[in-house]
């Protein structure tokens, strides 16, 4: 019986590993938004928010004004909080993360086209982020699908990189970078603002039906083998 259980465990492990064997990002994957910094509101008018504690994680954030590095919290950059998993199916997500900027709350969301994969190879992928919206201070959501302003970026396209050699497999760390400019005449009143987004987290997935089928087939075969062995 011990030998049979060993075979069963080995077979299930092979099925699971087969489900993870795809060495590229797919639409069945998800991306977590990672953050563990804690900020505190101060009485300062120049920098109202300061980082009161910071954990070991590489936190997700955005900047405003044409910079790709964090400078002054709340006036030039902000952390993203309460992040949910980003889906890559092209479906809209009303709130993917929240933030505080200039003492007013906001959220990151997608409308219409959501976020989807344009291309993926090995440890990298290009994501369609043309449906990205910036919802801040109860204004109309601002369109952030155009106006890439830095070298190496294309309008509406996010650059994703996973841990070297991981193939963006489940559990691997990722970094997603994206630049955009809110277009002229945008109803949000934020026309011309330049944004840089840098998201960090891990790759997850919702198991595909085919993976469940493989597991059931494998367990069924194991059951047949166990019954045959008992009859002998």
C-alpha positions in Angstrom: 0.0 0.0 0.0 2.9 2.3 0.8 4.3 1.7 -2.7 0.9 2.5 -4.2 0.6 5.7 -2.3 4.0 6.7 -3.5 3.0 6.1 -7.1 -0.2 8.1 -6.5 1.8 11.1 -5.1 4.2 10.9 -8.0 1.5 10.8 -10.6 -0.4 13.8 -9.0 2.9 15.8 -8.9 3.5 15.0 -12.5 0.0 16.3 -13.4 0.5 19.5 -11.4 3.9 20.1 -12.9 2.5 19.5 -16.4 0.0 22.3 -15.7 2.9 24.6 -14.8 5.1 23.6 -17.7 4.0 26.5 -19.9 7.1 28.7 -19.8 5.3 31.9 -20.7 2.6 34.2 -19.3 -0.9 33.3 -20.4 -4.4 34.8 -20.0 -5.1 32.3 -17.2 -2.4 33.9 -15.0 -3.0 36.6 -12.5 -0.6 39.3 -11.1 -0.8 40.2 -7.4 -0.1 43.9 -6.4 2.5 43.8 -3.6 2.8 46.4 -0.9 3.7 46.5 2.8 4.8 50.0 3.5 2.9 52.0 6.1 2.5 55.8 5.7 1.5 58.4 8.2 -0.2 61.8 7.8 1.9 64.7 9.2 1.2 68.3 9.8 3.7 69.4 7.1 2.3 71.2 4.1 5.2 70.2 1.9 5.2 66.4 2.5 1.9 65.6 4.3 2.6 61.8 4.1 5.7 60.0 5.2 6.7 56.4 5.3 6.5 55.4 9.0 7.5 51.7 8.4 8.6 49.6 5.4 8.7 45.9 5.2 10.9 43.6 3.1 8.7 43.7 0.0 9.4 45.8 -3.1 6.3 47.9 -3.0 4.1 48.9 -6.0 3.8 52.7 -6.7 3.2 55.4 -9.2 4.8 58.8 -9.9 3.4 61.9 -11.4 5.3 64.5 -13.4 7.7 62.6 -15.6 10.0 60.8 -13.1 10.6 57.0 -12.9 11.9 57.0 -9.3 10.3 57.8 -6.0 11.1 61.4 -4.8 8.6 63.1 -2.4 5.8 60.9 -1.1 2.3 62.3 -1.8 3.4 65.2 -3.9 5.4 63.3 -6.5 4.7 59.7 -5.9 2.3 57.4 -4.0 2.2 53.8 -2.9 -0.6 51.5 -4.1 -2.6 49.8 -1.3 -5.2 47.1 -0.9 -4.2 45.6 -4.2 -6.2 42.8 -5.7 -5.0 40.3 -8.3 -4.8 41.7 -11.8 -6.5 39.5 -14.4 -5.1 39.2 -17.9 -8.3 38.2 -19.7 -9.2 41.7 -21.0 -12.1 42.0 -18.6 -12.7 45.3 -16.8 -11.8 45.6 -13.1 -13.5 48.3 -11.2 -10.8 48.6 -8.5 -7.4 47.0 -8.7 -5.7 49.0 -6.0 -6.2 52.2 -3.9 -3.9 55.1 -3.0 -3.7 58.5 -1.3 -2.4 61.4 -3.2 -2.4 65.0 -2.0 -4.4 63.8 1.0 -7.2 62.6 -1.3 -8.1 59.0 -2.0 -8.2 57.3 -5.4 -8.2 54.0 -7.1 -6.6 52.3 -10.0 -9.0 50.5 -12.3 -9.7 49.4 -15.9 -12.7 50.0 -18.1 -13.7 48.3 -21.3 -10.6 46.4 -22.6 -9.1 45.7 -19.2 -5.6 44.3 -19.2 -4.5 41.5 -21.6 -1.4 39.9 -23.0 -0.1 41.2 -26.4 2.9 38.9 -26.5 4.9 36.7 -24.1 8.2 34.9 -24.4 10.2 33.3 -21.6 10.6 35.7 -18.7 9.0 38.8 -20.4 5.6 39.9 -21.7 4.0 42.9 -23.3 0.6 43.8 -21.9 -2.3 45.8 -23.4 -3.1 48.4 -20.8 -5.0 50.8 -23.0 -8.1 50.5 -20.7 -6.2 51.7 -17.6 -8.0 54.5 -15.6 -6.9 56.7 -12.8 -9.8 57.6 -10.5 -8.9 60.3 -8.0 -10.6 62.8 -5.7 -14.1 61.8 -6.9 -13.4 63.2 -10.4 -14.2 61.4 -13.6 -11.8 58.5 -14.3 -8.8 59.7 -16.3 -7.8 57.8 -19.4 -4.2 56.4 -19.2 -4.0 54.4 -22.4 -1.8 56.8 -24.5 1.0 59.3 -24.2 4.0 57.0 -23.5 6.7 59.5 -22.6 9.9 57.5 -22.0 12.3 55.6 -24.2 11.4 51.9 -24.4 7.7 52.4 -24.0 4.8 52.3 -26.5 1.3 53.8 -26.1 -0.9 51.5 -24.1 1.7 48.8 -23.6 3.2 47.7 -20.3 6.6 46.0 -20.0 6.6 43.0 -17.7 9.7 41.1 -16.6 9.7 38.0 -14.3 12.6 36.5 -12.3 15.3 35.4 -14.7 14.8 31.8 -15.7 11.4 31.5 -14.2 9.4 31.5 -17.4 6.8 33.6 -15.5 5.7 30.3 -13.8 3.2 30.4 -11.0 4.9 31.9 -7.9 7.6 33.8 -9.7 8.2 37.4 -9.0 7.4 40.0 -11.6 7.9 43.7 -12.3 5.5 45.6 -14.5 6.4 49.1 -15.8 4.2 51.5 -17.7 4.2 55.2 -18.7 1.2 57.3 -19.9 0.0 60.9 -20.3 -3.6 61.9 -19.6 -4.8 63.3 -22.9 -5.9 66.9 -23.6 -9.5 67.8 -22.7 -9.9 64.7 -20.4 -13.0 65.2 -18.2 -11.0 64.4 -15.1 -9.3 67.8 -15.3 -5.9 66.2 -15.1 -4.9 66.7 -18.8 -1.2 66.6 -19.4 -0.2 64.7 -16.2 2.6 62.2 -16.9 2.5 58.9 -15.0 4.9 56.1 -14.3 3.6 52.9 -12.8 5.8 50.2 -11.3 4.0 47.2 -10.0 5.6 44.3 -8.1 4.2 41.0 -7.0 3.9 37.3 -7.9 2.4 35.4 -10.7 -0.7 33.3 -9.9 -3.3 31.5 -11.9 -6.8 30.1 -11.9 -6.5 26.4 -12.9 -7.8 25.7 -16.3 -10.5 23.0 -16.9 -7.9 21.0 -18.8 -5.7 20.8 -15.8 -8.5 19.5 -13.7 -9.3 17.0 -16.4 -5.7 15.8 -16.3 -5.7 15.4 -12.6 -9.0 13.4 -12.6 -7.7 11.2 -15.4 -4.5 10.6 -13.5 -6.4 9.8 -10.2 -8.7 7.5 -12.2 -5.8 5.5 -13.6 -4.3 5.2 -10.1 -7.6 3.9 -8.8 -7.7 1.2 -11.5 -4.1 0.2 -10.6 -5.0 0.0 -6.9 -8.0 -2.2 -7.5 -6.0 -4.5 -9.9 -3.3 -4.9 -7.3 -5.8 -5.7 -4.6 -7.4 -8.4 -6.8 -4.1 -10.0 -7.3 
